[in-house]
Amino acid sequence: MRNIWLSLMLLMALVNLIASQAFAAKPFVSDGLISYWTFDKKDIKNDVAKDIWGKNDGTIKGDVNLVEGKIGEAISCDGATNLVEVPINDDLSREGTDKMTVEAWLNAEKPVYGVICGRDYWILHWTTNGTLPAGMTFYVGVGGWKSINSQNTVKDGWHHWAGVYDGKNLMVYLDGQKDGSVALSGDIAPTGDGHAKFLSFGKDYHTSVSNDRWNKVIIDEVKIYNRPLTDAEIEQNFLADSNSLAVDSSGKLSTTWGNIKDQH
C-alpha cells in the first residue's frame, strides 16, 4: 500500500512538472544582445529610459506617455514633439562590422519614414509617409544606403519588425517570419545622412530634408544585437512574453520567465 501511495505521489509530481513546463512563459534571445529598452514604467525614471541589458540608457524628449504595451508598458509618441534619444557608439552603430540585428514591437497610427533610426548607419524605415497600411524597409550603410523592403504591409495593431544583416544578406522580418531578403556584403559605414550623435526612436532625423519626420506610434521592446539572429531566434523573440531579468543560482545574469500574455 505504501508503495502504491509513493507511486501516485511521484506521478502527480511528474504531471505538475510537465504542466508547468507547458505553460511557462517564453524567454527572449540574449546571446549577442547589446542593448534592450523595455519602456516599462519600472525601467523609466524621470526622463531616462533604462537599457536593462547594457549601458546605453536613452533620454526621453518631450512628454512621452506610457501606455499599455505588448509586454508591460510602452512609450506613445504623439507624432509632433516627442521621441527617445540614445547616444551612439560603435556597438550601437555597428560601424566596421557586417553583422547586426535590430527589432521592436510597433503599433503605428501615423508612420513617418524612419521609426527606429540609427542614421547614419542603419534604419528601420516605414515604406509610407503618414498613411497605413505600411511596410518596412531595413537600410544599412554599406557603400551608401542599401535596403530591403518587406513584402507585406500592416494596418493597425501591434506588429513585430526586425532587420538583420549577416554580411551576405540583408533581411527584414514581420511577426516572426522572414518577409524580404537581398544579397549584400561589406561593412557598415556612416553615410553622412543622419544624426551622427544619437539613435532616435519615434523620429527620423535627416540632414538633407525638412526635419519634421515625427512618428505617431507606440514603441515597445527595442533590442539591438551584435550578430544576425537566425530565423528560429527571430520567431522566438516574436513569441517571447516576458522581459524579466534575474540573477540565477550561479550569480550570472539570465532571462527569467514572468507573466503569461497572449501574443496573438
N, C-alpha and C positions, 0 to 999 in steps of 0.2 A: 504494500500500500504506500509506503514511504517513497519507494522508487517511482511509482506512478505519479505521486504528487510532485516530486522533483522534476520529472519529465514534463509535466504540464507547466510548471513554473518556467523551465527553460524554453519551452515552446512559446509561451506568452512573451518572454523577453525577446525572442527572435522576431516574433511578429511585430512587436513595438519598434525594434531596431529597423526593420525593413520599412515600416510605415514612416518613421522619422526621416529616413533617407529619401523616401519617395517624395515627401512634402518639404524637404529642406529648400531654403531659398538658394538661388543660383548665384555663384560668385562671378566677379569680373576678372579679366585677364590682367595680371600685374607684371608679368615678365616684360621688361623693356619700357615700363611706364616711367615717363619723366615727370609729368605734372597732371593733376586731377583737381578740377574745380567742381564741387558738388552743387554749390549755390544753395545749400541747406541753411536754414536760419542759424543753426549752431555753428556753422562754419563762416559766418559773416559777423564782423564786429565793426561798428561804425561804418566806415566806407571801405573796409578791407575785406575782400573775398579770398578766403584762405585756400591755398593749394594744399590739400590734405596729404599729398604724397611727396611732393618735392618742396622747393623753397621759392617758388615763383608766385607769390601772392599777387592778386590783382587789386586794382583800385576802382571803386565804383564812382563814375562821374554822372552827376545829375541825380534825380530822385527815382532810382530804380526800385520798383515794387517787388516784394517777394510774394509769390503766388504758389498754388499747388503745382508741383512739378510731376515729371514722370516717376521720379523716386524722391520722396521728401518734398522740399521746396525748390523753386526755380526763380530766376530773375525775369521780370517782364519789362522789356524795353518799349518805350512809347512811340518810337518812330520819329522823334523830334529832338530830344535833348539828352538822352542817357545811353550809356554804354559801360563796358568794363575794359580797362587797360591793364596790360601786363608788360612790365619792362622786358625787352627782348634780350636774348643772349644766344650763344652758339648752340646750346642744347635745344632751345625752342625754335630757332630759325632753321636748324638743320643744315646751315651753310657748310659746304665742303663735304657733305655726305650724300649718299644716294639711297637712303633708307629712312622712312618715316611712316607714321600713321597719325591722323587726326580724326576725331569723331565727336559727335554731340547729338543730343536729343533736341529737336527744334519743333516748335509749334508756331507757325507763321501766320500773321494776318495780312501784313504788307511786306513781302520780301523785296529787299533792295540790294541787288548785287552781293558784294562780299558780306558774309554774316559772321563767320569765324575767320578772321582776317589776319594772316601773317605776312601781309605786304611788307617788304617787297620780295618775299621768299616763297610763300605759298598761300593759297586761299581756298576755303570752301565758299563758293560763289554761286548765288542763285542764277538761273537762266533768264529770269524776268526782272523787270523793274516796277514794283508796286502792285503786281497782279498775281492772282492764283488762277489755275494751278501753275506750279513751278517745278522745274527740275533743278539739278545741282551740277555745277562744273567744279572739278578739282584742278586747280592751277598749281604748277611748281615752276620756279625759275631755273630752268636748265637750258642755257643758251638763249635767254629770253623766255617769255611766258610760253609754257606748253600746257595743254589741257585735255581733259576727257569729260564729256557730258554724260549724265545719266540718260538711260533710255526711257525712263518713266518719269512722270510728274506726280505731284501730290496736291491735294486740296487742303482742307483744314485738318486740325488734329495733330497729335504727336507723331513724329517720324524720326527714325534713327539714320543719320547720314555719316558716312566715313569716307575719307580719302586715304589711299595707300599708294606708296611708291617704293618699289623694291629694286631699283637700278636696272630693271629690264622692262617693266610695265608700269604704267600709271593707271590707277583703278579708282572707281567710285562705287560705293555700296549704299543700298537703300533697304532699310528694315532687315538687316542681316544677310542680304543676298547681293552678290556682285551684279552691278547694273550698268557697267561700262568699263572697257579696258582698251588701252592703246600701247603699242610698243614705244619704249623710251629708255634711254641710257644717258648717264652723265651726272655730275654732282650738282647739287642745289647751290645757286649763287644769287646775290642780290640783283634785282632788275633795275633799280633806280626809280621804281614806280610804286611808291608807297610811303608808309610811315616807318622810318628806319629805327625808331626807338621803342615802339610798342607793338605788341599784338593787341587787336581790338575785337571784342565780342559785342555784336549789335550794330556796328557801323563799319562801312568800307572806306577807309582812308585812301585817297587817290591824289597823286601830286599834279596831274595834268587836267583835271576836270573840276567842276564845282564841287565843293566839299560838303554836300548835303545828302550823302548816301546813308540815311538812318533807316534801320530796320524796325518795323513793328513786329516783335517776335518774342516768344518766351523761350529761354535758353536753359538747358539743364545738362549736367553730367558731361562736361567738356574734358576730354583726355587727349594727351599728346604722347606718342611713343617714339623711341629711338630706333625702331625696327618695323618692318612690314608685318602686320598681323596676317595670319592665314585666314582662309575662308571660314574655317571652323571657329577660329578665335573671334572674328567679327560677329559671327552668329551668336557665340557665347556672350559677348558684351551686349548684343541686342536683347538677349533673353535674361540678362542679369537683373535681379530685382532687389539688390541691396548695395549700398555704398559704404557699409560699416567697416571700420578697421579696428583691430585689437592686437595685443601682444600675446603670442601663443606661449606655451609652457617652456619653450626653449629661449624665450626672450626676443625672438625675431618678429618683426612686423609682418602681419599676414592678413589676408582677407578673411572676414568672418561673415556669417550669414544672419540676416536680420529679418525684418517683417516681410511676409509674403504679399506681393501685389500682382495683380493681373497685368501682364504685359501685352495683351492682345485687345 
